[in-house]
Amino acid sequence: MNFISWSVFGILFILAESAIGTSYLMAIGLAFVYPAIADYAGLSDGLQYAALILGSVVHTLIVMALRRRTGGASDAPTDVGQRVEVIEWIDDGTARVNYLDREWLADKARSEMPDADHGIIKSVQYGRLVITTE
């Protein structure tokens, strides 16, 4: 692979992080800097892959340490029972909602619940809110 390819993959991981919100994809995306530098320095493909693996491990350990230091806090809300404002119902029980001045994707806890202007957080799964609208 070459410098441009490593850089593009890194940018794609960083962009994917904005959709997921766990910090791990950001760590891996930043780790793509190391093989890009290795390629620029003219090192072999094997050393470039080794740089990626080592960088990913180090960056992931840093994220884990920071999460432990902050008590495992993430960007996802843990305020079960709090009210959210529905911005828009997209389809099949998915909505864009506003909570803590941020926009989140939310799923209905049960598909038969009516669409409403507000909902209550029931849980958080994979970075998405699960809400009830009754």
C-alpha positions in Angstrom: 0.0 0.0 0.0 1.1 3.6 -0.3 1.0 6.8 1.7 -2.3 7.9 0.1 -4.0 4.6 0.7 -3.0 4.5 4.4 -4.2 8.1 4.8 -7.6 7.5 3.1 -8.2 4.4 5.3 -7.3 6.5 8.4 -9.7 9.2 7.4 -12.5 6.7 6.8 -12.1 5.2 10.2 -12.2 8.7 11.8 -15.3 9.5 9.8 -16.9 6.3 10.9 -16.2 7.3 14.5 -18.6 10.2 14.2 -21.4 7.7 13.5 -20.5 5.2 16.2 -19.2 7.4 19.0 -17.0 4.9 21.0 -13.5 6.5 20.5 -12.1 3.1 19.4 -12.5 3.8 15.7 -10.8 7.2 16.2 -7.9 5.4 17.9 -7.5 3.0 15.0 -7.9 5.8 12.4 -5.1 7.7 14.1 -3.0 4.6 14.1 -3.0 4.7 10.2 -0.6 7.6 10.5 2.2 5.2 11.4 2.1 2.9 8.3 1.7 6.1 6.1 4.9 7.4 7.7 6.6 4.0 7.2 5.7 4.1 3.5 6.9 7.6 3.1 10.2 6.5 4.7 10.4 3.6 2.2 10.0 0.7 4.6 8.7 -2.6 3.5 5.0 -3.6 3.5 5.6 -6.0 6.4 6.9 -3.1 8.5 4.0 -0.9 7.5 1.5 -3.6 8.7 3.5 -4.0 11.9 3.4 -0.2 12.4 -0.4 -0.3 11.9 -0.9 -3.2 14.4 1.4 -1.7 17.0 -0.2 1.7 16.6 -3.7 0.3 16.9 -2.9 -1.6 20.0 -1.2 1.4 21.7 -4.0 3.8 20.8 -6.7 1.3 21.9 -4.9 0.8 25.2 -4.8 4.6 25.6 -8.6 4.8 25.0 -9.2 2.0 27.5 -7.0 3.7 30.1 -8.8 7.0 29.6 -12.2 5.3 30.0 -11.1 3.6 33.2 -9.8 6.9 34.5 -13.2 8.6 33.8 -15.1 5.8 35.3 -16.0 4.2 32.0 -18.0 7.2 30.8 -18.8 7.4 27.1 -20.7 9.8 25.0 -23.8 7.7 25.1 -26.3 8.9 27.7 -27.0 6.6 30.6 -30.0 8.6 31.9 -32.7 6.0 31.6 -36.1 7.5 32.2 -35.2 10.9 30.8 -37.3 12.6 28.2 -36.2 13.2 24.7 -37.6 15.4 22.0 -38.3 13.7 18.6 -37.0 15.8 15.7 -38.2 13.5 12.9 -39.5 9.9 12.5 -37.4 8.4 9.7 -39.0 5.0 9.0 -39.6 1.6 10.6 -39.6 2.9 14.1 -36.3 4.9 13.9 -36.2 8.5 14.8 -33.8 11.4 15.2 -34.1 12.8 18.7 -32.6 15.7 20.6 -31.1 14.9 24.0 -28.6 16.9 26.0 -28.3 19.4 23.1 -27.1 16.6 20.8 -28.8 14.7 18.0 -29.2 10.9 18.5 -30.6 8.1 16.5 -33.3 6.3 18.5 -35.3 3.1 18.0 -38.7 2.3 19.5 -38.7 -0.2 22.2 -41.7 -1.9 20.5 -42.7 -1.4 16.9 -46.4 -1.0 17.7 -45.9 2.1 19.8 -47.2 5.3 18.2 -45.0 8.0 16.7 -44.9 10.9 19.2 -43.2 14.3 19.6 -41.5 13.1 22.8 -40.1 9.8 24.2 -38.6 8.4 27.3 -35.1 6.7 27.2 -35.5 3.0 28.0 -31.9 1.9 27.3 -28.8 2.6 25.1 -27.7 -0.1 22.6 -24.7 0.2 20.3 -24.7 4.0 20.6 -28.4 4.3 19.8 -31.2 5.2 22.2 -34.1 2.9 22.7 -37.2 4.9 23.6 -40.8 4.4 24.6 -43.4 6.8 23.2 -46.3 5.8 25.4 
